[in-house]
Structure formats: C-alpha cells, structure tokens
Amino acid sequence: MAGGAREVLTLQLGHFAGFVGAHWWNQQDAALREPTDASEPPGELCPDVLYRTGRTLHGQETYTPRLILMDLKGSLNSLQQEGGLYRDTQLDAAIAWQGKLTTHKEEVHPKTPYLQNLLSAEGVLSSDGIWRVTSIPSGKGPAPRTTAPTPKPPVPTEGSIRVWSDFLRVHLHPRSICMIQKYNHDGEAGRLEAFGQGESVLKEPRYLEELEDRLHFYVEECDYLQGFQILCDLHDGFSGVGAKASELLHDEYSGRGIVTWGLLPGPCSLREPQKNVYRLLNTAFGLVHLSAHSSLVCPLSLGGSLGLRPEPPVHFPHLHYDATLPFHCSAILATALDTVTVPYRLHSSPVSMVHLADMLNFSGKKVVTAGATIPFPLVPSQSLPDTLVQFGGAAPWTPLSACGDPSETRCFAQSVVLRGLDRVYHTSQLPPGTPVPSVLHTCPTGEEVLAQYLQQQQPRVRSSSHLLLTPCKVGPPYPHLFSSSLSQQGLVLDGPPTGAAVESIPVLGALCSSSSLNRTLGDVAEELTKLDLRRWASFLDAGVEQGDLEELLQELRSLAQCYQGGDSLVD
C-alpha cells in the first residue's frame, strides 16, 4: 500500500449502521473530491487507511471502501448487491444452457431523484454493458479536467429517504454487501429482533463462511493491517451478529485492533413497550459481549439514556434536527465518528487502533463514551483561546453515548480531536501591551493551546490531543441541519446571515473513559432485574436462556464497578 498506510477494514452490521456508514463514506468521498496539487504534500488524513485500489474486468481503476456490510432482505432498494463498477452484462449473458429458460425477475425499485441526478453526473451504463465512470476519486492528484460546468450537487429530501442506499454516493466493491436472506427488513413478520437470533446467524455455515471469505479477501491484500472498526446496531438482533463477528475477529486476527461503535437510533417511545424492552436487552447483551472481544467499545446515540425511560435527545446550539429521522441522527453521529477516529487515520505520526485502545481502556475499562461539539462555535473575530475560555468549567462537548449529563463525573483518560480551524485562529492575536485574559492566550501554537486547556479542565487525566486544519465536509447529501447563523465554512457569524449553504464545519470530538459509565451500566442492570421475563418469553425463545440473563447481570455489574471513581493513570 502506497506510503505504508496502516489499513483498517470496516464492518457495518445493521440498518442504522448502514445509515451512519452511508454518511461516513459520503464524507470520505467529499474529502477525496477536493482539488489537489501534485506539488503539495499529502493531506493530514490518509484515505488509503479506509480505501483500496482495484481494477475492473475492463481495466478501469477503482478506489472503493475496504468494507463488509450486512443487512436484511429488502433493505437495498435500488442498490445492487454486487455493486455497479464491476458488473459485466456480457458475462451475465453467457449462459451455457441451450434449453428452455424461465426467468423470474424481482421488481426493481426506482432510484431516488438524488441518485438519478448523481449517476448522470458521474457516469453512464453504456450499450455494451460497461459502466463508464466520468471520474473516480483516487486521492492521487487532481481530478480529470473537464470543460463542462460542474453541476450543483442535488439535495435529497427527507421524504425520499427510506433506506441508507437512497443517499449513498459511493461505489462499493462486489464483495462488500452480504445480505441475510432469512430475515426481512420490512413488515411485522420475520424480523431480526433479538440478540439470540443475531448470534445464530453467524452460527450457520452459510453466513459464517460468507463472512470469512470476505474477510480473507480484504485482509490478504493488506500490507500493514492495523485492525477492524465495527459499526454495529445495538438495539436489535444485530447486536448478536456483532458479538459473534467480534469473537471471530478476536480469534482469527489476534493482536489486531478491534474498535466497535455500538449504534442506537433516536430516543425510545413509551408507545412501544416490547420494542423498548428488546432494545434494553439487546443493548445490555451487546455491550457485554462486544467488550469481551473488542479492544474498545463506544455506544453512540443522540438519546439521553440507555434505559427504558425516554429522555430528551441531546441538544446542539447550532443544529436543528429531527430525532425521529434516522437520516438526521446518523448524519450527526457520522460527523462525530469522522472526528474521533482521526488518530488512527493520520498520514504522519498516526496512533494505531491498539495504542488508542490501550490508552483508554486500562483496568478493564473497555467501554468509553463519546462527545462532540458540532460545529465548534468559533466567531471569525475571535481565536481558539477566546472560544475555549468562554466554555468556562463546563464540558466543551455534547455527550453522544446516552450516559446522561457528564457534569459531576470523572474522566480517567481521554482522546480529543479538534479539526477544521484555519491556522490564523489557533493562537491569540492580541495587540502588544494588551492584558492577557488567560494562560491559553500565551501559548505559541494551537496544539499547545488545546493541550493546556485539557490539562486545566482535567489536571489528573492522561489526555491525547490532535489539532487538524481539515474540516468535516457537510455538503449534499448531508441534510440541512445548520442554523442560519453559520458561514459557508461553519463559523458563527457576528453579522447578518449570508444565506450561503454550509459546506464544511469545524468539529471538536472526544473519547473518554468516564465514571458516568458506572451509573449508566449499573442503571441498566437494575432495570433488567425488575423485568418480569415471563412476559418476554419470545426473547428467550430466540436462543437466550435464563442462565444467560443471570450471567449478563453479573458481568454488567462487574463492568460498572470498573468505572467507580478513585483511580486514574496518574494517581
């Protein structure tokens, strides 16, 4: 791999994971499409960590995500399971059988207007059955020159989005999509609802062998595989799929990093008691089993609680989102994910997945929380020190792990990333002789400003911090969530709105080993002890036994005890 990139293989398990993943890959794609100059040094982030180069049967170079995703029958809509880049209809037509043929064709879902516009801009399926791509980003230099004006990117509407493939703008490799045909995405029957069902999927030779085959395909072409990142639904049966997948990776690829992001859609509703109980059980089983086989596990949600009592969704001062729409929630979580994963995707001096996990998960603390400030609220007339001082003693980020208010909690270790601020804002620009408002205003570099701030906030905590110029891209198909008080670059305007759409934003993101998990995991265990499991026999029928539940409670309480206050790396 060029430049000795430390490759990462991504697994997306579940439909909400597909939503988050679609936004994630769209943001990577937007960054790749930025015009580059071959004379400039490579960017701060190395796309080869996540992407692989390939070549179609017709010799066309491709650059596709190093990705395996699993979803249910009926979840793809117009997206073909084998993708479009490598398809050869001439080979499809070469059938050896000369007798009578009966063809059964499944009804084709029409593409959304967004995808139709996107495909017409990027390529065409020619009469010979070959997909002719106008340009495929490779991160290896400027995009091909064209005399045609660049069309304004189409914007998908919330009403047109039913599944994640309705807004995915990235071409996938034929070995990326693995469909679980025995369960349905739509309808009331045949759903993958329970942890035990998910575990049983990867106990079946058909699906286990398919996953192993795809893993071997991607892993064997890597030169410096650093590990795996798993995006996994926690609220449904995919928590069981994730548990078995992480166990497989742990057993087959010992020594590689396994970072798992447990994803939960918006807050639960009191009108769906069975769904809420299943959500609680699946989340509890998922967290315990995933933490047993992963290097690090982080729940990600815009909800206020992991328990049965609905809590209001989290608030961002400059975002207006609908917590009931997966399209909105997943966009915010993908932006946070794109920021907190920066350390193991850097071009220079990257922190490997294993080292990142080792820093955060000491003393059995394999579960961490996430937080983000989206966007980071910088006013153009101010500097980074000014903005950080204005936060005061409060946590500068919004919690994203459904662990409640982070105030009055203790942080044991943290990894913090601030990205998207131009270098001119990094340090104080006070005129000579002006009284210095804080020690932050005396720091000579932005990196020292951020490190000093974290040291002030958490003086007895090991903190790793990174400051990047590269912003998060939020152009279409990212939803319109931003207030009119933001500039095109996501800065907070100190004048009237310009009316320009926000295209990129600065983001502050953090992973934290926090004492809030003591309360959160303990509360989940307490709620489980109050459940009358005879009312939820269908969950047990799905492959989980009473003894498994009792063992789960013990492991949850043991995990919660790891986060009691009183110890840290520097005590």
DOBA-137189 format. One record per residue (C-alpha): x, y, z. Coordinates in steps of 0.001 Angstrom, whole numbers, padded with zeros to 6 digits, always signed. Example, Ala and Ser with C-alpha at 12.3 -4.5 7.8 and 13.67 -1.06 7.14 Angstrom:
BEGIN
+012300-004500+007800;+013670-001060+007140;
END
This chain:
BEGIN
+000000+000000+000000;+001361+003387-001011;+003115+005231+001773;+002884+002275+004142;-000703+003060+005179;-001921+001149+008245;-005077-000333+006728;-008400-000661+008527;-011224-002977+007465;-014701-001652+008292;-017685-003876+009132;-021192-002358+009066;-023755-004567+010770;-027398-003490+010687;-029650-000933+009035;-028983+002046+011284;-025280+001204+010963;-025920+001454+007219;-027303+004976+007667;-024299+006069+009730;-021963+004311+007320;-023533+005946+004253;-022955+009415+005724;-019454+008389+006841;-018440+007173+003356;-020063+010206+001716;-017904+012440+003913;-014778+010478+002981;-015772+010759-000679;-016289+014534-000391;-012810+014911+001078;-011337+012847-001779;-013002+015092-004344;-011254+018195-003048;-008959+019613-005786;-005323+018794-005034;-001983+019952-006343;+000590+017241-007025;+003329+019586-005784;+001700+019875-002343;+002423+017400+000463;-000289+014782+001115;-003242+015775+003263;-003441+015251+007000;-005679+012187+006674;-004625+009116+004704;-007521+007747+002609;-005622+004508+001941;-006347+003541+005553;-010023+003074+004641;-009953+002612+000838;-008482+000049-001537;-007440+000309-005170;-008676-002201-007714;-009316-002725-011399;-012442-003807-013241;-012557-006546-015873;-012210-003784-018454;-009053-002346-016907;-010676+000655-015257;-009052+001691-011964;-011334+001806-008934;-010966+003174-005427;-013570+001673-003114;-014126+001362+000641;-012462-001578+002369;-015869-002593+003681;-018078-005555+004571;-021684-004732+005384;-024531-006984+006468;-028209-006100+006245;-031558-007795+005776;-033591-008827+002757;-035381-005828+001255;-033026-003180+002654;-031148-002201-000512;-033928-000693-002662;-032298+000235-005991;-028741-000669-004939;-027482-003908-006494;-025836-006336-004092;-022858-006777-006429;-022499-003013-006969;-022217-001309-010355;-018498-000831-011008;-017532-004437-011678;-020685-005694-013337;-020316-007146-016840;-023621-007821-018584;-021754-009532-021419;-020646-012214-018970;-024125-012322-017433;-025487-013206-020847;-023001-016028-021458;-025171-018933-020297;-024036-022430-021281;-027522-023971-021060;-029130-024156-024531;-032546-025439-023463;-035700-023575-022490;-035207-020869-019853;-037739-019388-017450;-036684-016055-015970;-038072-014775-012671;-037268-011118-012115;-037740-009348-008805;-039428-005962-009065;-036771-003258-009411;-037015-000331-007007;-036767+003014-008795;-033772+005145-007903;-034440+008267-005890;-034205+011572-007812;-030983+012272-005907;-029334+009055-007134;-030597+009560-010697;-029013+013015-010826;-025841+011748-009188;-025402+008854-011612;-025960+011076-014650;-023219+013384-013357;-020692+010623-012608;-021081+008075-015381;-023319+006029-017622;-024088+002368-018289;-023218+002096-021983;-024906-000111-024564;-022186-002768-024243;-022996-003201-020563;-019865-001469-019277;-020128+001226-016616;-018255+004263-017914;-017226+006398-014969;-016600+010087-015552;-014151+010232-012662;-013361+008083-009681;-011514+009824-006857;-008201+008227-006089;-006572+010726-003765;-003545+010560-006075;-003786+014037-007623;-006219+016420-009263;-009477+015180-010754;-009596+014917-014551;-010127+018290-016189;-013441+018896-017948;-014780+021806-019951;-018358+021187-018792;-019544+023271-015836;-019776+021340-012583;-023474+020813-011820;-024768+021904-008461;-024973+018784-006289;-028543+017526-005872;-030029+017527-002387;-032108+014516-001278;-035295+015319+000602;-036161+013647+003902;-039330+012221+002360;-037363+010448-000379;-035058+008632+002067;-036360+005218+003123;-033136+003218+003390;-029449+004137+003606;-028757+003221-000022;-031113+006028-001105;-028376+008580-000405;-025121+006608-000628;-022961+008285-003296;-020004+005876-003056;-019490+002873-005327;-018959-000389-003409;-016894-003446-004267;-018875-006619-005169;-017574-008307-002005;-018858-005561+000287;-022569-006380+000625;-023667-009537+002432;-027443-009980+002692;-029121-012014+005443;-031976-013505+003430;-033699-015358+006273;-034908-012125+007918;-036913-009235+006480;-036194-005523+006675;-039872-004542+006256;-043076-005960+007690;-044062-007342+011071;-043005-010954+010475;-039566-012453+010034;-037687-009616+011776;-034238-009853+013371;-035365-008599+016777;-033367-010410+019442;-029719-010891+020392;-030006-014690+020233;-031299-014566+016670;-028291-012492+015637;-025846-014878+017285;-027459-017805+015482;-026989-016120+012082;-023210-016452+012302;-023526-019985+013668;-025000-021049+010335;-022271-022296+007959;-023756-020344+005040;-023343-016914+006617;-020209-017727+008607;-018379-018975+005526;-019529-015962+003509;-018196-013563+006147;-014913-015483+006495;-014441-015499+002703;-014892-011728+002505;-012602-011140+005483;-009850-013212+003892;-010246-011376+000567;-009712-007941+002133;-007171-008926+004794;-004866-010840+002465;-004367-007825+000188;-003346-005584+003127;+000338-004915+003805;+000040-003341+007266;-003418-004188+008628;-003825-002378+011941;-007293-003697+012707;-011037-003562+012291;-013695-000995+013062;-017195-002349+013576;-020296-000190+013192;-022985-002305+014826;-026653-001760+015701;-027122-002352+019429;-030913-002062+019655;-031917-005123+017616;-030677-008604+016711;-027598-007200+015006;-026110-006827+018494;-025835-010617+018414;-024354-010565+014903;-021778-008034+016126;-020952-010146+019168;-020208-013217+017033;-018315-011143+014434;-016074-009567+017089;-015445-013019+018573;-014436-014306+015133;-012061-011365+014569;-010578-011744+018065;-009894-015459+017500;-008649-015259+013875;-006697-011993+013941;-005080-011899+017351;-003102-008748+018046;-005092-006547+015662;-007170-003681+016985;-010958-004120+017125;-012785-000840+017762;-016560-001252+017972;-019114+001546+017675;-022440+000406+019145;-025139+002441+017380;-028588+003335+018680;-031199+005375+016772;-033192+008221+018369;-034884+008047+021799;-037346+005248+022501;-041127+005783+022714;-043450+004791+025567;-045960+003603+022964;-043770+000591+022073;-043136-001351+025320;-041977-004615+023711;-039628-002789+021355;-038187-000858+024312;-037614-003985+026403;-035945-005729+023463;-033818-002629+022933;-032684-002719+026574;-031904-006450+026484;-030114-006286+023130;-028052-003285+024232;-027038-004971+027504;-026089-008270+025842;-024332-006404+023046;-022194-004194+025299;-021090-007105+027490;-020253-009487+024633;-018669-006853+022399;-016455-005598+025229;-015254-009163+025823;-013784-009433+022309;-013096-005831+021243;-010156-003604+022074;-012573-000744+022684;-016378-000311+022623;-018201+003010+022381;-022008+003355+022361;-023181+006181+020072;-026651+007709+020364;-028424+011056+020405;-030742+009742+023133;-030340+010787+026736;-030458+007302+028270;-029837+003618+027534;-032730+002622+029828;-036489+002219+029430;-037423+005728+030497;-037354+008072+027479;-035060+011054+027901;-034991+014091+025584;-032473+013881+022737;-029260+015842+023125;-029141+019481+022031;-026682+021258+019754;-026950+025066+019777;-026393+025431+016028;-028214+022322+014749;-031933+021791+014102;-032585+018069+013697;-035479+015629+013986;-034537+012851+016421;-037135+010526+014873;-035402+010571+011470;-032506+008118+011036;-031298+010310+008139;-030709+013190+010585;-029415+011255+013609;-026998+009179+011567;-025523+012287+009913;-024621+013788+013292;-023163+010527+014607;-021156+010026+011394;-019673+013511+011791;-018616+012685+015342;-017223+009338+014171;-015286+011011+011363;-013618+013190+014004;-012851+010820+016896;-011317+008222+014523;-008761+010753+013253;-005835+009439+015389;-005568+006108+013538;-006158+007652+010081;-003383+010262+010079;-000775+010463+007318;+002046+011326+009714;+002561+010015+013256;-000694+008043+013415;-001808+006464+016683;-002661+002839+015969;-006008+001401+016999;-004255-000824+019542;-002382+002098+021125;-005514+004267+021211;-007401+001463+022948;-004547+000812+025389;-004537+004457+026431;-008281+004497+027139;-009140+001007+028393;-006786+000426+031339;-008070-001534+034386;-010763-003309+032388;-012396-000109+031156;-013077-001311+027614;-016246+000778+027222;-015766+004502+026557;-018088+007448+025970;-018049+009899+023078;-018818+013597+022866;-018698+016237+020160;-019237+019940+019549;-020912+020195+016126;-019918+022693+014895;-017164+024100+017086;-018515+027622+017815;-015725+029916+016646;-016565+033525+015767;-014260+034881+012997;-013319+037895+015117;-012077+035612+017923;-009380+032978+018382;-009258+029419+019700;-008129+030607+023170;-011069+033050+023286;-013585+030325+022466;-012169+027782+024926;-012171+030335+027748;-015858+031046+027062;-016723+027395+027796;-015707+028027+031407;-015519+024905+033532;-018296+023057+031673;-017586+020129+029370;-016993+021649+025922;-018788+018818+024074;-022278+017352+023897;-022475+013743+025189;-023165+011141+022482;-023243+007851+024415;-026653+008085+026148;-024979+008307+029551;-026755+011428+030772;-025293+014710+031970;-021474+014453+032122;-021193+017081+034875;-020046+015801+038259;-018429+012778+036572;-014784+011859+036466;-012686+011250+033371;-009893+008675+033672;-008350+009110+030183;-009361+010916+027013;-008519+011317+023321;-009535+014700+021882;-009546+015956+018268;-010224+019498+017070;-010396+019914+013322;-011333+022492+010719;-009907+025748+012124;-007648+027797+009884;-004199+028316+011350;-004823+032048+011819;-007329+031227+014576;-005086+028847+016532;-003403+031403+018796;-004264+034742+020327;-003834+037797+018103;-003951+040387+020912;-002009+043599+020214;+001201+044058+022206;+000583+045504+025658;-002960+044104+025943;-003617+042327+029275;-003637+038548+028732;-007094+037087+029594;-005775+033581+030333;-002716+031366+030130;-004157+029932+026897;-003545+033282+025232;+000202+032927+025899;+000628+029583+024096;+002704+029868+020891;+000877+027113+018913;-002651+025811+018561;-001530+022352+019685;-000263+023840+022960;-003484+025839+023394;-005589+022658+023167;-003262+020590+025361;-003095+023338+028009;-006886+023679+028005;-007395+019944+028550;-004808+019977+031328;-006701+022805+033054;-010041+021025+032715;-008810+017597+033848;-005454+018095+035620;-005081+014460+036742;-006078+012815+033465;-003942+011468+030649;-005066+013376+027560;-004083+012805+023949;-004985+015650+021602;-004774+016353+017869;-005349+019620+016016;-006090+019426+012285;-006761+022000+009594;-009004+019571+007673;-012724+020267+008306;-015673+017882+008125;-017472+018031+004781;-021246+018515+005069;-022353+019228+001506;-025204+017233-000129;-026431+014624+000551;-025784+015693+004155;-029134+017020+005473;-029790+020728+006062;-029402+020839+009846;-027454+024052+010363;-028742+027345+011697;-028634+030444+009519;-026072+031967+011894;-023255+029894+010330;-020969+030786+007445;-020192+028526+004490;-017209+027196+006487;-019307+026609+009630;-018057+029604+011638;-020513+031554+013821;-021340+034798+012046;-021075+038011+014025;-023152+039788+011370;-026363+039103+009401;-026825+035693+007722;-025360+035383+004236;-027821+032754+003030;-024995+030519+001765;-025327+026797+002450;-022858+025335+004939;-020300+023174+003107;-017809+022309+005844;-017584+022702+009611;-015011+022646+012415;-015676+019879+014945;-014392+019063+018422;-014670+015365+019295;-013633+013275+022278;-013474+009705+023526;-013425+009418+027298;-013123+006670+029873;-015683+008178+032238;-017173+007442+035643;-020603+008165+034094;-020478+004561+032853;-020598+003358+036457;-024052+004897+036862;-025248+004083+033345;-024286+000393+033330;-025485-000002+036903;-028867+001504+035990;-029212-000869+033034;-028522-003848+035319;-031057-002529+037852;-033757-002174+035184;-033107-005696+033952;-033596-007138+037463;-037073-005558+037573;-038224-007154+034321;-040731-009993+034525;-039083-012177+031911;-042152-014393+031644;-043773-011523+029733;-040920-011542+027226;-040639-015255+026578;-040177-014597+022867;-036764-013077+023627;-035762-016278+025433;-037206-018366+022601;-034765-016634+020245;-031845-018522+021765;-031105-016863+025105;-031602-018912+028289;-032426-017816+031825;-028879-018626+032911;-027536-016292+030217;-029538-013436+031723;-028217-014105+035214;-024664-014198+033887;-025336-010966+031978;-026347-009168+035193;-023154-010256+036945;-020977-009115+034049;-022795-005781+033747;-022254-005060+037444;-018584-006065+037205;-018143-003798+034198;-019862-000924+036027;-017528-001329+039027;-014518-000677+036768;-015712+002930+036486;-016034+003789+040168;-014088+006960+040993;-010747+006913+042729;-008228+005598+040242;-006620+007047+037158;-003426+006638+035201;-001691+009378+037140;-002940+008810+040699;
END
